[in-house]
Amino acid sequence: MIRTSITRNIRSSSVPWKSAYKNDKPADVHFDLRRVKRQDKLKAVGGPAYITSLAQYAGTSAYIEEYSHVVQDKSILRRMIHAAQIVEKSALNEPENVLDVLDDAQQLFFKISQATNPNSGMLIKDILSGVKSESQLPYIKELEARQERFIQMGPDSGGITGVPSHFTDIDKMFNGLNNSNLMILAARPAMGKTALALNIAENVSFKSKIPVGISHWK
């Protein structure tokens, strides 16, 4: 009863937290105590002890990434539960064609998987229709466009279909830098691995006008 009346007093007060939010001010226990005390409402909201106790129920921006993962996981679980309930209901109806029900169940969970991780898999119909392709062209049209580009390159062209590194021998060997390719540059220490990698990144960035990202780990 006491807490209910205190909460009502807090909500009726338009100053401490609401005004801080509107004015883009930090919501901190020390700042809140000063604001409430300045307006002579410290006793009405429950005193310093109650305001301090509220901090344990508030999340901090330091763990915002973890909070977002928790929310995402709960959302996936709710969709899985909903899909399972649909599958259970269909199975209990004793359908004539069990394989159709099984196919529908797989589709439900596949859609959840696709929404969670779009790169985890792809339907053949999406590939053929071009829905998931960068060019948005059907598969056959994409092949025709690539063939046309290859013909237009002519016999004097190096025939590179990927992003050129602008090192002729390397491009002829690997057909340029292509998507989904993992290339490992290995050699003994002090043989120029880093210099070559940086030169390739520089060529791609400045000559081909393509953004390049470099990460380093041990």
PASEBA-1860 file (N, C-alpha, C; in nm, 3 decimals):
! residues 218
1> MIRTSITR> 0.083/-0.120/0.000/0.000/0.000/0.000/0.086/0.125/0.000 ~ 0.191/0.122/0.082/0.280/0.238/0.088/0.349/0.257/-0.046 ~ 0.397/0.146/-0.104/0.468/0.155/-0.232/0.374/0.204/-0.341 ~ 0.248/0.160/-0.336/0.151/0.205/-0.437/0.130/0.355/-0.429 ~ 0.119/0.408/-0.310/0.100/0.552/-0.296/0.223/0.628/-0.338 ~ 0.341/0.571/-0.310/0.466/0.636/-0.350/0.477/0.639/-0.502 ~ 0.444/0.525/-0.564/0.450/0.518/-0.711/0.354/0.618/-0.773 ~ 0.235/0.631/-0.711/0.139/0.728/-0.762/0.194/0.869/-0.750
9> NIRSSSVP> 0.263/0.898/-0.641/0.323/1.030/-0.623/0.433/1.054/-0.726 ~ 0.511/0.950/-0.755/0.617/0.965/-0.854/0.558/0.996/-0.990 ~ 0.452/0.923/-1.027/0.392/0.944/-1.159/0.325/1.081/-1.167 ~ 0.270/1.126/-1.055/0.204/1.256/-1.059/0.303/1.371/-1.064 ~ 0.427/1.345/-1.024/0.528/1.449/-1.030/0.584/1.457/-1.171 ~ 0.574/1.572/-1.234/0.615/1.587/-1.374/0.761/1.628/-1.388 ~ 0.832/1.639/-1.273/0.964/1.699/-1.282/1.079/1.601/-1.295 ~ 1.108/1.512/-1.198/1.238/1.448/-1.195/1.273/1.363/-1.317
17> WKSAYKND> 1.203/1.253/-1.335/1.243/1.160/-1.442/1.184/1.200/-1.577 ~ 1.061/1.242/-1.578/0.995/1.277/-1.705/1.062/1.397/-1.770 ~ 1.088/1.500/-1.690/1.150/1.620/-1.746/1.294/1.592/-1.787 ~ 1.362/1.506/-1.712/1.499/1.469/-1.749/1.501/1.398/-1.883 ~ 1.401/1.309/-1.904/1.393/1.238/-2.030/1.365/1.335/-2.145 ~ 1.271/1.427/-2.125/1.236/1.522/-2.229/1.353/1.615/-2.263 ~ 1.431/1.652/-2.163/1.543/1.744/-2.183/1.673/1.673/-2.215 ~ 1.665/1.541/-2.236/1.783/1.460/-2.270/1.891/1.473/-2.163
25> KPADVHFD> 1.848/1.468/-2.038/1.939/1.474/-1.925/1.964/1.334/-1.872 ~ 2.081/1.308/-1.811/2.110/1.174/-1.760/2.020/1.135/-1.645 ~ 1.974/1.010/-1.643/1.892/0.958/-1.534/1.983/0.882/-1.440 ~ 2.033/0.950/-1.341/2.126/0.893/-1.245/2.071/0.916/-1.105 ~ 2.102/0.825/-1.013/2.049/0.836/-0.877/2.087/0.968/-0.813 ~ 2.212/1.009/-0.827/2.256/1.133/-0.763/2.188/1.255/-0.826 ~ 2.178/1.257/-0.959/2.111/1.369/-1.025/1.963/1.372/-0.989 ~ 1.901/1.253/-0.983/1.758/1.248/-0.951/1.731/1.296/-0.809
33> LRRVKRQD> 1.817/1.259/-0.716/1.801/1.305/-0.578/1.810/1.457/-0.571 ~ 1.905/1.515/-0.645/1.920/1.661/-0.645/1.797/1.728/-0.704 ~ 1.745/1.672/-0.815/1.629/1.733/-0.879/1.507/1.729/-0.787 ~ 1.483/1.612/-0.726/1.367/1.597/-0.640/1.380/1.683/-0.515 ~ 1.501/1.686/-0.460/1.523/1.766/-0.340/1.507/1.914/-0.369 ~ 1.551/1.957/-0.489/1.539/2.098/-0.527/1.393/2.140/-0.535 ~ 1.305/2.048/-0.569/1.162/2.080/-0.581/1.084/2.045/-0.454 ~ 1.157/2.008/-0.350/1.096/1.979/-0.221/0.996/1.863/-0.232
41> KLKAVGGP> 1.031/1.760/-0.308/0.944/1.644/-0.324/1.013/1.515/-0.284 ~ 1.125/1.527/-0.215/1.202/1.409/-0.179/1.124/1.317/-0.087 ~ 1.057/1.373/0.010/0.979/1.293/0.105/0.857/1.231/0.037 ~ 0.797/1.305/-0.055/0.675/1.258/-0.121/0.699/1.134/-0.207 ~ 0.817/1.124/-0.266/0.846/1.009/-0.354/0.905/0.891/-0.279 ~ 0.927/0.903/-0.150/0.976/0.789/-0.073/1.111/0.805/-0.011 ~ 1.178/0.919/-0.034/1.307/0.943/0.027/1.422/0.884/-0.052 ~ 1.545/0.914/-0.008/1.665/0.867/-0.080/1.673/0.715/-0.089
49> AYITSLAQ> 1.629/0.645/0.015/1.642/0.499/0.015/1.559/0.436/-0.096 ~ 1.435/0.487/-0.115/1.349/0.429/-0.218/1.401/0.461/-0.358 ~ 1.447/0.585/-0.379/1.500/0.622/-0.511/1.624/0.539/-0.543 ~ 1.708/0.516/-0.443/1.828/0.433/-0.465/1.790/0.289/-0.499 ~ 1.684/0.239/-0.434/1.642/0.101/-0.461/1.589/0.084/-0.603 ~ 1.540/0.193/-0.665/1.487/0.183/-0.801/1.597/0.153/-0.903 ~ 1.721/0.188/-0.869/1.831/0.170/-0.965/1.854/0.023/-0.999 ~ 1.820/-0.068/-0.905/1.845/-0.209/-0.931/1.752/-0.266/-1.038
57> YAGTSAYI> 1.642/-0.194/-1.066/1.548/-0.242/-1.167/1.573/-0.180/-1.304 ~ 1.668/-0.092/-1.313/1.695/-0.023/-1.440/1.819/-0.080/-1.505 ~ 1.811/-0.103/-1.636/1.927/-0.149/-1.711/2.020/-0.033/-1.743 ~ 2.143/-0.064/-1.773/2.241/0.037/-1.809/2.287/0.016/-1.953 ~ 2.334/0.123/-2.013/2.378/0.115/-2.152/2.504/0.030/-2.167 ~ 2.572/0.002/-2.057/2.694/-0.078/-2.063/2.665/-0.221/-2.110 ~ 2.544/-0.268/-2.084/2.508/-0.405/-2.121/2.398/-0.408/-2.227 ~ 2.387/-0.302/-2.306/2.279/-0.292/-2.403/2.288/-0.403/-2.507
65> EEYSHVVQ> 2.410/-0.445/-2.543/2.425/-0.551/-2.642/2.373/-0.683/-2.587 ~ 2.404/-0.711/-2.461/2.354/-0.834/-2.399/2.203/-0.831/-2.386 ~ 2.147/-0.713/-2.350/2.002/-0.701/-2.340/1.936/-0.729/-2.475 ~ 1.995/-0.677/-2.581/1.937/-0.696/-2.714/1.939/-0.844/-2.753 ~ 2.045/-0.917/-2.713/2.052/-1.060/-2.742/1.943/-1.135/-2.667 ~ 1.919/-1.094/-2.543/1.815/-1.160/-2.463/1.678/-1.139/-2.528 ~ 1.650/-1.015/-2.571/1.523/-0.985/-2.635/1.508/-1.064/-2.765 ~ 1.616/-1.071/-2.842/1.611/-1.145/-2.968/1.588/-1.295/-2.944
73> DKSILRRM> 1.656/-1.351/-2.845/1.639/-1.493/-2.813/1.495/-1.522/-2.770 ~ 1.439/-1.434/-2.686/1.301/-1.454/-2.641/1.203/-1.446/-2.758 ~ 1.230/-1.356/-2.851/1.144/-1.343/-2.968/1.148/-1.471/-3.053 ~ 1.268/-1.527/-3.071/1.281/-1.651/-3.148/1.207/-1.765/-3.078 ~ 1.222/-1.772/-2.946/1.154/-1.878/-2.872/1.003/-1.866/-2.881 ~ 0.951/-1.743/-2.877/0.806/-1.724/-2.889/0.757/-1.770/-3.026 ~ 0.834/-1.738/-3.132/0.794/-1.783/-3.266/0.802/-1.934/-3.279 ~ 0.901/-1.993/-3.214/0.913/-2.139/-3.216/0.795/-2.205/-3.144
81> IHAAQIVE> 0.756/-2.148/-3.031/0.641/-2.201/-2.957/0.515/-2.191/-3.041 ~ 0.497/-2.077/-3.105/0.378/-2.057/-3.190/0.378/-2.156/-3.306 ~ 0.494/-2.177/-3.368/0.502/-2.274/-3.478/0.475/-2.415/-3.428 ~ 0.528/-2.448/-3.311/0.506/-2.582/-3.254/0.358/-2.605/-3.224 ~ 0.290/-2.501/-3.178/0.147/-2.515/-3.151/0.068/-2.540/-3.279 ~ 0.107/-2.473/-3.388/0.041/-2.496/-3.517/0.065/-2.639/-3.566 ~ 0.191/-2.685/-3.551/0.224/-2.822/-3.593/0.147/-2.923/-3.509 ~ 0.141/-2.900/-3.378/0.069/-2.992/-3.290/-0.079/-2.999/-3.327
89> KSALNEPE> -0.138/-2.884/-3.355/-0.280/-2.880/-3.391/-0.304/-2.955/-3.522 ~ -0.215/-2.938/-3.619/-0.229/-3.007/-3.747/-0.213/-3.157/-3.731 ~ -0.118/-3.197/-3.645/-0.095/-3.340/-3.624/-0.212/-3.407/-3.551 ~ -0.272/-3.336/-3.457/-0.384/-3.393/-3.381/-0.510/-3.410/-3.465 ~ -0.517/-3.337/-3.576/-0.633/-3.349/-3.664/-0.628/-3.474/-3.752 ~ -0.519/-3.552/-3.739/-0.502/-3.676/-3.814/-0.525/-3.654/-3.964 ~ -0.437/-3.578/-4.028/-0.455/-3.549/-4.171/-0.435/-3.674/-4.256 ~ -0.493/-3.672/-4.374/-0.480/-3.785/-4.466/-0.338/-3.795/-4.520
97> NVLDVLDD> -0.279/-3.679/-4.552/-0.144/-3.679/-4.608/-0.047/-3.626/-4.502 ~ 0.021/-3.719/-4.437/0.113/-3.681/-4.330/0.233/-3.606/-4.384 ~ 0.275/-3.639/-4.505/0.392/-3.575/-4.563/0.369/-3.426/-4.587 ~ 0.246/-3.389/-4.624/0.214/-3.247/-4.643/0.226/-3.172/-4.511 ~ 0.178/-3.233/-4.403/0.188/-3.170/-4.271/0.334/-3.157/-4.230 ~ 0.412/-3.261/-4.257/0.555/-3.256/-4.226/0.624/-3.146/-4.305 ~ 0.588/-3.132/-4.432/0.647/-3.027/-4.515/0.609/-2.889/-4.463 ~ 0.483/-2.872/-4.421/0.440/-2.743/-4.364/0.515/-2.712/-4.235
105> AQQLFFKI> 0.539/-2.816/-4.154/0.612/-2.795/-4.028/0.755/-2.751/-4.056 ~ 0.818/-2.815/-4.153/0.954/-2.776/-4.189/0.959/-2.634/-4.243 ~ 0.859/-2.596/-4.319/0.854/-2.460/-4.374/0.841/-2.357/-4.263 ~ 0.760/-2.386/-4.162/0.743/-2.292/-4.052/0.875/-2.265/-3.980 ~ 0.946/-2.372/-3.947/1.073/-2.354/-3.875/1.182/-2.301/-3.967 ~ 1.173/-2.331/-4.096/1.271/-2.276/-4.189/1.255/-2.125/-4.200 ~ 1.131/-2.077/-4.199/1.107/-1.933/-4.206/1.163/-1.863/-4.083 ~ 1.148/-1.927/-3.966/1.205/-1.869/-3.844/1.357/-1.863/-3.854
113> SQATNPNS> 1.416/-1.970/-3.906/1.561/-1.974/-3.923/1.607/-1.868/-4.022 ~ 1.533/-1.849/-4.130/1.570/-1.750/-4.230/1.559/-1.609/-4.174 ~ 1.455/-1.583/-4.096/1.438/-1.450/-4.037/1.548/-1.420/-3.935 ~ 1.595/-1.524/-3.866/1.699/-1.506/-3.766/1.836/-1.493/-3.830 ~ 1.863/-1.580/-3.927/1.992/-1.580/-3.996/1.967/-1.596/-4.145 ~ 1.951/-1.485/-4.219/1.915/-1.492/-4.361/2.015/-1.570/-4.446 ~ 2.140/-1.580/-4.400/2.242/-1.649/-4.479/2.254/-1.797/-4.446 ~ 2.166/-1.848/-4.358/2.178/-1.987/-4.318/2.133/-2.084/-4.426
121> GMLIKDIL> 2.051/-2.039/-4.516/2.003/-2.127/-4.623/1.917/-2.049/-4.720 ~ 1.887/-2.111/-4.833/1.810/-2.041/-4.935/1.730/-2.142/-5.016 ~ 1.606/-2.107/-5.047/1.522/-2.194/-5.127/1.564/-2.186/-5.273 ~ 1.549/-2.300/-5.343/1.584/-2.305/-5.485/1.500/-2.205/-5.564 ~ 1.373/-2.194/-5.529/1.287/-2.101/-5.603/1.332/-1.956/-5.586 ~ 1.389/-1.923/-5.468/1.440/-1.787/-5.447/1.565/-1.763/-5.530 ~ 1.646/-1.868/-5.545/1.767/-1.855/-5.628/1.728/-1.836/-5.775 ~ 1.635/-1.918/-5.822/1.596/-1.912/-5.963/1.521/-1.783/-5.996
129> SGVKSESQ> 1.442/-1.734/-5.900/1.365/-1.612/-5.925/1.449/-1.485/-5.907 ~ 1.562/-1.497/-5.835/1.648/-1.381/-5.814/1.605/-1.292/-5.699 ~ 1.515/-1.342/-5.614/1.466/-1.260/-5.503/1.578/-1.223/-5.407 ~ 1.669/-1.320/-5.382/1.777/-1.297/-5.285/1.907/-1.251/-5.349 ~ 1.910/-1.231/-5.480/2.034/-1.190/-5.546/2.052/-1.040/-5.538 ~ 2.176/-0.995/-5.545/2.205/-0.852/-5.539/2.149/-0.778/-5.660 ~ 2.149/-0.841/-5.775/2.100/-0.775/-5.897/1.949/-0.782/-5.910 ~ 1.885/-0.866/-5.827/1.740/-0.888/-5.833/1.696/-0.945/-5.968
137> LPYIKELE> 1.788/-1.006/-6.041/1.757/-1.068/-6.169/1.738/-1.217/-6.151 ~ 1.648/-1.279/-6.229/1.636/-1.425/-6.226/1.769/-1.490/-6.262 ~ 1.785/-1.615/-6.220/1.912/-1.683/-6.237/1.954/-1.690/-6.383 ~ 1.860/-1.722/-6.472/1.892/-1.733/-6.615/1.935/-1.597/-6.670 ~ 1.864/-1.491/-6.631/1.899/-1.357/-6.677/2.037/-1.316/-6.626 ~ 2.069/-1.356/-6.505/2.200/-1.324/-6.449/2.310/-1.394/-6.528 ~ 2.287/-1.520/-6.565/2.386/-1.593/-6.646/2.402/-1.528/-6.783 ~ 2.290/-1.486/-6.843/2.297/-1.421/-6.974/2.375/-1.290/-6.965
145> ARQERFIQ> 2.352/-1.213/-6.857/2.422/-1.086/-6.840/2.572/-1.109/-6.821 ~ 2.608/-1.212/-6.744/2.750/-1.241/-6.724/2.815/-1.287/-6.855 ~ 2.743/-1.368/-6.932/2.796/-1.413/-7.061/2.816/-1.295/-7.156 ~ 2.721/-1.202/-7.154/2.732/-1.084/-7.240/2.852/-1.000/-7.201 ~ 2.874/-0.984/-7.069/2.990/-0.907/-7.024/3.119/-0.977/-7.064 ~ 3.121/-1.108/-7.055/3.241/-1.184/-7.091/3.272/-1.169/-7.240 ~ 3.167/-1.169/-7.325/3.187/-1.154/-7.469/3.238/-1.015/-7.501 ~ 3.184/-0.913/-7.432/3.224/-0.775/-7.458/3.366/-0.748/-7.414
153> MGPDSGGI> 3.419/-0.826/-7.322/3.556/-0.804/-7.275/3.657/-0.827/-7.387 ~ 3.625/-0.918/-7.481/3.712/-0.940/-7.596/3.832/-1.026/-7.563 ~ 3.905/-1.067/-7.666/4.020/-1.158/-7.646/4.139/-1.092/-7.579 ~ 4.147/-0.959/-7.585/4.262/-0.890/-7.525/4.246/-0.871/-7.375 ~ 4.128/-0.897/-7.327/4.104/-0.878/-7.184/4.161/-0.995/-7.105 ~ 4.193/-0.968/-6.981/4.248/-1.075/-6.898/4.145/-1.177/-6.856 ~ 4.018/-1.146/-6.880/3.912/-1.240/-6.845/3.886/-1.249/-6.697 ~ 3.918/-1.145/-6.623/3.899/-1.146/-6.479/3.753/-1.117/-6.447
161> TGVPSHFT> 3.687/-1.208/-6.378/3.547/-1.186/-6.341/3.534/-1.130/-6.199 ~ 3.638/-1.147/-6.117/3.632/-1.094/-5.981/3.691/-0.953/-5.974 ~ 3.714/-0.908/-5.853/3.775/-0.777/-5.831/3.924/-0.789/-5.854 ~ 3.982/-0.714/-5.947/4.125/-0.728/-5.976/4.212/-0.676/-5.861 ~ 4.318/-0.749/-5.836/4.416/-0.702/-5.738/4.517/-0.608/-5.802 ~ 4.512/-0.601/-5.938/4.602/-0.519/-6.018/4.745/-0.571/-6.015 ~ 4.762/-0.696/-5.972/4.885/-0.770/-5.992/4.853/-0.875/-6.099 ~ 4.903/-0.858/-6.218/4.862/-0.937/-6.334/4.873/-1.086/-6.311
169> DIDKMFNG> 4.984/-1.132/-6.260/5.005/-1.275/-6.240/4.908/-1.332/-6.137 ~ 4.884/-1.257/-6.031/4.791/-1.303/-5.927/4.650/-1.309/-5.982 ~ 4.610/-1.207/-6.059/4.475/-1.205/-6.115/4.453/-1.320/-6.212 ~ 4.555/-1.353/-6.293/4.541/-1.465/-6.385/4.531/-1.597/-6.310 ~ 4.598/-1.606/-6.197/4.600/-1.730/-6.121/4.469/-1.753/-6.047 ~ 4.413/-1.645/-5.989/4.294/-1.659/-5.904/4.167/-1.602/-5.967 ~ 4.179/-1.547/-6.090/4.062/-1.487/-6.155/4.009/-1.368/-6.075 ~ 4.098/-1.298/-6.011/4.057/-1.183/-5.931/4.008/-1.227/-5.793
177> LNNSNLMI> 3.960/-1.131/-5.715/3.908/-1.157/-5.582/3.756/-1.173/-5.592 ~ 3.708/-1.291/-5.563/3.566/-1.322/-5.580/3.498/-1.339/-5.445 ~ 3.366/-1.320/-5.447/3.288/-1.337/-5.325/3.299/-1.479/-5.272 ~ 3.294/-1.491/-5.140/3.296/-1.618/-5.066/3.429/-1.691/-5.075 ~ 3.531/-1.628/-5.133/3.664/-1.690/-5.139/3.747/-1.651/-5.018 ~ 3.808/-1.748/-4.954/3.900/-1.723/-4.843/4.041/-1.751/-4.893 ~ 4.120/-1.647/-4.903/4.257/-1.662/-4.953/4.355/-1.637/-4.838 ~ 4.443/-1.732/-4.817/4.542/-1.723/-4.708/4.679/-1.695/-4.769
185> LAARPAMG> 4.738/-1.585/-4.727/4.871/-1.547/-4.775/4.972/-1.592/-4.669 ~ 5.048/-1.695/-4.702/5.140/-1.755/-4.605/5.282/-1.756/-4.658 ~ 5.376/-1.732/-4.571/5.519/-1.736/-4.606/5.599/-1.727/-4.477 ~ 5.729/-1.745/-4.489/5.816/-1.732/-4.373/5.821/-1.587/-4.328 ~ 5.864/-1.562/-4.205/5.872/-1.424/-4.154/5.961/-1.336/-4.241 ~ 5.923/-1.210/-4.250/6.002/-1.108/-4.321/6.016/-1.138/-4.470 ~ 5.911/-1.197/-4.528/5.913/-1.226/-4.672/5.824/-1.131/-4.751 ~ 5.757/-1.038/-4.683/5.676/-0.938/-4.753/5.528/-0.968/-4.758
193> KTALALNI> 5.478/-1.051/-4.667/5.335/-1.084/-4.666/5.250/-0.961/-4.640 ~ 5.284/-0.887/-4.536/5.206/-0.768/-4.499/5.212/-0.663/-4.609 ~ 5.330/-0.644/-4.667/5.345/-0.544/-4.773/5.258/-0.580/-4.894 ~ 5.258/-0.707/-4.932/5.177/-0.750/-5.046/5.028/-0.734/-5.016 ~ 4.987/-0.774/-4.897/4.846/-0.762/-4.860/4.801/-0.616/-4.860 ~ 4.885/-0.528/-4.808/4.851/-0.385/-4.806/4.849/-0.327/-4.947 ~ 4.939/-0.374/-5.032/4.940/-0.326/-5.172/4.812/-0.369/-5.245 ~ 4.769/-0.492/-5.221/4.644/-0.539/-5.282/4.526/-0.456/-5.231
201> AENVSFKS> 4.522/-0.435/-5.099/4.414/-0.355/-5.042/4.415/-0.213/-5.097 ~ 4.534/-0.156/-5.114/4.546/-0.021/-5.169/4.499/-0.017/-5.314 ~ 4.536/-0.117/-5.394/4.494/-0.120/-5.534/4.343/-0.132/-5.547 ~ 4.285/-0.222/-5.468/4.139/-0.240/-5.474/4.067/-0.113/-5.430 ~ 4.120/-0.049/-5.329/4.055/0.070/-5.275/4.066/0.191/-5.368 ~ 4.187/0.217/-5.419/4.208/0.340/-5.496/4.190/0.321/-5.647 ~ 4.228/0.205/-5.698/4.216/0.184/-5.843/4.080/0.130/-5.882 ~ 4.025/0.038/-5.801/3.893/-0.017/-5.831/3.781/0.057/-5.760
209> KIPVGISH> 3.815/0.149/-5.669/3.716/0.231/-5.598/3.619/0.144/-5.518 ~ 3.673/0.042/-5.451/3.591/-0.047/-5.370/3.640/-0.039/-5.226 ~ 3.550/-0.019/-5.130/3.591/-0.011/-4.989/3.659/-0.139/-4.942 ~ 3.759/-0.124/-4.860/3.835/-0.237/-4.809/3.842/-0.228/-4.658 ~ 3.816/-0.339/-4.592/3.826/-0.344/-4.445/3.944/-0.430/-4.403 ~ 4.017/-0.388/-4.303/4.134/-0.462/-4.253/4.114/-0.486/-4.105 ~ 4.122/-0.612/-4.063/4.111/-0.646/-3.921/4.237/-0.721/-3.881 ~ 4.269/-0.713/-3.754/4.392/-0.776/-3.704/4.360/-0.851/-3.577
217> WK> 4.404/-0.973/-3.569/4.388/-1.051/-3.448/4.506/-1.143/-3.430 ~ 4.521/-1.189/-3.307/4.633/-1.278/-3.274/4.578/-1.416/-3.239
END
